[in-house]
């Protein structure tokens, strides 16, 4: 069973559409943040599962840029099993990364009018 098996098809399709619209730099920021997370959470199925949960939360919140990944890390603290402290640590490290790279502190979303 893969870590994205519990993610519905529409969410997966939205992830692909968001990825396709992103620029190269935003893609690099996204990959860096996921790599930082996995280096702390572990690259086992549980660590990858947390990444899948963060991505699902991003799509639920209608984020339009995967480089927002670090803004959503704390949303999985309650779902992290025994990795609460590791999730919090990743959040702090990614916050620092986002500051150093002058990334937005609010998600990229369209405001409905």
Steps between C-alpha positions, in 0.01 A plus 500: 500500500639842403482819702268662245251210495274684746509820292201531268546524124383864478758610759773318310389664175501844666855437628614426146326810362658720768845350431464561127418870552790562739824664395836329530604697809177418686547133410851514647367661820236228528752218450738656754227525765387142447862382516554689826184345643594148401851544640337562839191279480673212326456384144311189608132450425395700809713800400379488141145464632538828687607666175187361330285634786656846472438503125139392554450782752644746250253389234211512751599860575519577127869593495619578148873448553675198649778726626249577781582155641676639808197709594297181541745276688346580839158386376609136536628516859187328627526230234870429540481198728811501717672763288349815657836642602652419161213679323548805721876493440449478124260794522762714672775407256274560199390835645866600510547375142198701386632815669846464346344460156247782547203270440149619575358450847149455363379230260459575131125492462245683290250698698146425388282804445 
